[in-house]
């Protein structure tokens, strides 16, 4: 995944953060990702999590689990977080660009959808909010899952696969085939130190 520099507030973002210190709501509306020119709008799927850095500054972290389901790929080098200013409408609140090493941008190529399989793009982005009392987000399509929900589902899948694999390894004849309408099960066993193929009809 791309390696990003710390997000920076835009001038509009700094104004909104200052308003947030006086009680205004900082409401995040969307995230945009891309190469800085060609950008993709990403809906926010969960409320921001407030975290503090070592200097005591507060940041609003958005955990995103985007699914790229378009045929065209794109470069993931730039992130924008957008919010609603009570006086100026929707503004770009903060931006982050990928790091550069020896003149090479450390972005990631996100491939287009292959064989009807969307490509997962999980990431997190944090924006400084300091002591703003009211920080929230507009939640998008409920069909999305949050990263914690996805992680929990993946953990369950790992447990299920692990159980089936153990059962497979214990069973001396775990495989089956059909010949002439008759189902057989087969496996390998050692006879006098020699592995031999064995099978039997499934009753």
C-alpha positions as CSV (number, residue, x, y, z in Angstrom):
1,X,0.0,0.0,0.0
2,X,1.1,3.6,-0.6
3,X,3.3,5.3,2.0
4,X,1.9,8.7,2.8
5,X,3.1,11.9,4.5
6,X,1.1,13.3,7.4
7,X,-2.1,15.0,6.3
8,X,-2.1,18.8,6.2
9,X,-5.0,21.1,6.7
10,X,-5.9,23.3,3.8
11,X,-6.5,27.0,4.4
12,X,-10.3,26.3,4.3
13,X,-9.7,23.4,6.7
14,X,-7.8,25.7,9.1
15,X,-10.7,28.1,9.2
16,X,-13.2,25.3,9.9
17,X,-11.0,23.9,12.6
18,X,-10.9,27.3,14.3
19,X,-14.7,27.5,14.1
20,X,-14.7,24.0,15.7
21,X,-12.9,25.4,18.7
22,X,-15.8,27.8,19.1
23,X,-18.5,25.1,19.0
24,X,-19.2,24.7,15.3
25,X,-19.6,21.2,14.0
26,X,-16.8,19.7,11.9
27,X,-18.8,17.3,9.7
28,X,-16.8,15.2,7.2
29,X,-18.7,14.5,4.0
30,X,-16.4,12.3,1.8
31,X,-12.9,11.2,1.0
32,X,-11.3,11.4,-2.4
33,X,-8.3,9.3,-3.6
34,X,-6.3,9.2,-6.8
35,X,-3.2,10.7,-8.3
36,X,-4.0,14.3,-7.4
37,X,-5.6,15.0,-10.8
38,X,-7.9,12.1,-11.5
39,X,-9.7,11.5,-8.2
40,X,-12.4,9.1,-7.0
41,X,-15.1,10.0,-4.5
42,X,-15.3,7.6,-1.6
43,X,-18.2,7.5,0.9
44,X,-17.5,7.5,4.6
45,X,-18.6,4.3,6.2
46,X,-18.2,4.9,9.9
47,X,-18.0,7.8,12.4
48,X,-14.5,9.3,13.0
49,X,-12.4,8.0,15.8
50,X,-10.7,10.7,17.9
51,X,-7.0,10.0,18.7
52,X,-4.3,12.1,20.3
53,X,-0.7,12.4,19.1
54,X,2.4,12.7,21.4
55,X,2.1,16.5,21.5
56,X,-1.6,16.3,22.7
57,X,-3.1,17.3,19.3
58,X,-6.4,15.6,18.5
59,X,-7.0,14.0,15.2
60,X,-10.2,12.5,13.7
61,X,-9.4,9.2,12.0
62,X,-11.6,7.8,9.3
63,X,-11.3,4.1,8.7
64,X,-12.1,3.3,5.1
65,X,-12.7,0.0,3.4
66,X,-13.3,1.0,-0.2
67,X,-14.1,-1.6,-2.9
68,X,-12.9,-0.6,-6.4
69,X,-15.4,-2.0,-8.8
70,X,-14.6,-0.2,-12.0
71,X,-12.7,-1.7,-15.0
72,X,-10.0,1.0,-15.1
73,X,-7.2,1.1,-12.6
74,X,-5.7,4.2,-11.0
75,X,-2.8,5.5,-9.0
76,X,-3.3,5.9,-5.3
77,X,-1.0,8.8,-4.4
78,X,-3.2,11.5,-3.0
79,X,-6.0,11.7,-0.4
80,X,-8.4,14.5,0.3
81,X,-10.8,14.7,3.2
82,X,-13.8,17.0,2.6
83,X,-16.1,18.6,5.2
84,X,-19.0,21.0,5.5
85,X,-18.3,24.6,6.6
86,X,-21.4,26.1,8.1
87,X,-20.7,29.4,6.3
88,X,-19.0,28.3,3.1
89,X,-20.5,24.9,2.3
90,X,-18.4,21.8,1.3
91,X,-14.7,22.4,1.5
92,X,-11.5,20.4,1.1
93,X,-10.5,20.1,4.8
94,X,-7.2,18.2,4.6
95,X,-4.9,16.6,2.0
96,X,-2.1,14.0,2.1
97,X,0.3,13.0,-0.6
98,X,2.5,9.9,-0.8
99,X,6.1,10.1,0.1
100,X,8.9,10.5,-2.5
101,X,12.1,8.4,-2.4
102,X,14.9,9.2,-4.8
103,X,12.5,11.1,-7.0
104,X,10.0,8.2,-7.1
105,X,6.5,8.7,-5.6
106,X,5.7,5.8,-3.2
107,X,2.1,5.4,-4.4
108,X,0.2,2.2,-5.2
109,X,-1.4,1.1,-8.4
110,X,-5.0,0.0,-7.8
111,X,-6.0,-2.4,-10.6
112,X,-9.3,-2.4,-12.3
113,X,-11.9,-5.0,-11.5
114,X,-11.0,-8.4,-13.0
115,X,-13.4,-11.3,-13.6
116,X,-16.2,-9.4,-11.7
117,X,-14.1,-9.4,-8.6
118,X,-13.9,-5.9,-7.0
119,X,-10.5,-4.9,-5.6
120,X,-10.4,-4.0,-1.8
121,X,-8.7,-0.8,-0.9
122,X,-8.6,-0.5,3.0
123,X,-6.9,2.6,4.5
124,X,-7.2,5.1,7.3
125,X,-6.7,8.9,7.1
126,X,-6.6,11.3,10.0
127,X,-7.3,15.0,10.1
128,X,-6.4,17.4,12.8
129,X,-9.3,18.8,14.8
130,X,-7.7,19.9,18.1
131,X,-10.3,20.5,20.8
132,X,-13.4,20.7,18.5
133,X,-16.3,19.4,20.6
134,X,-18.5,18.3,17.7
135,X,-16.8,16.1,15.1
136,X,-19.0,13.8,13.0
137,X,-19.4,12.4,9.5
138,X,-22.0,11.8,6.9
139,X,-22.3,8.0,6.5
140,X,-22.6,6.7,3.0
141,X,-23.9,3.5,1.5
142,X,-24.8,1.1,4.3
143,X,-23.8,-1.8,2.0
144,X,-20.2,-1.0,2.8
145,X,-18.6,-2.7,5.8
146,X,-16.2,-1.0,8.2
147,X,-12.6,-2.2,8.5
148,X,-13.3,-3.7,12.0
149,X,-16.3,-5.6,10.6
150,X,-14.2,-6.9,7.7
151,X,-11.4,-8.0,10.0
152,X,-13.8,-9.9,12.2
153,X,-15.3,-11.6,9.2
154,X,-11.8,-12.6,8.0
155,X,-11.0,-14.0,11.4
156,X,-14.1,-16.2,11.3
157,X,-13.2,-17.4,7.8
158,X,-9.6,-18.3,9.0
159,X,-11.1,-20.3,11.8
160,X,-13.5,-22.1,9.5
161,X,-10.8,-22.9,6.9
162,X,-8.4,-24.0,9.7
163,X,-11.0,-26.5,11.0
164,X,-11.7,-27.9,7.6
165,X,-8.0,-28.3,6.9
166,X,-7.4,-30.1,10.1
167,X,-10.3,-32.5,9.3
168,X,-8.9,-33.0,5.9
169,X,-5.4,-33.9,7.2
170,X,-6.8,-36.4,9.8
171,X,-9.1,-38.2,7.3
172,X,-7.1,-41.0,5.6
173,X,-9.3,-40.8,2.5
174,X,-10.5,-37.3,2.2
175,X,-11.0,-37.1,-1.6
176,X,-13.8,-38.4,-3.8
177,X,-14.4,-39.1,-7.4
178,X,-17.3,-40.6,-9.5
179,X,-16.8,-43.4,-12.0
180,X,-19.8,-44.9,-13.9
181,X,-22.2,-43.3,-11.5
182,X,-20.5,-44.8,-8.5
183,X,-18.9,-42.5,-5.9
184,X,-15.5,-43.6,-4.5
185,X,-13.3,-42.0,-1.8
186,X,-9.6,-42.3,-2.0
187,X,-6.4,-41.4,-0.2
188,X,-2.8,-42.6,0.5
189,X,-1.5,-44.9,3.2
190,X,1.9,-46.4,4.1
191,X,2.4,-50.1,3.8
192,X,5.9,-51.3,4.9
193,X,7.1,-47.8,4.6
194,X,5.8,-47.4,1.0
195,X,3.0,-45.0,0.1
196,X,0.2,-46.7,-1.8
197,X,-3.0,-45.4,-3.4
198,X,-6.2,-46.8,-1.8
199,X,-9.9,-46.2,-2.6
200,X,-13.3,-47.7,-1.7
201,X,-16.9,-47.2,-2.8
202,X,-18.9,-44.8,-0.7
203,X,-21.9,-46.6,0.7
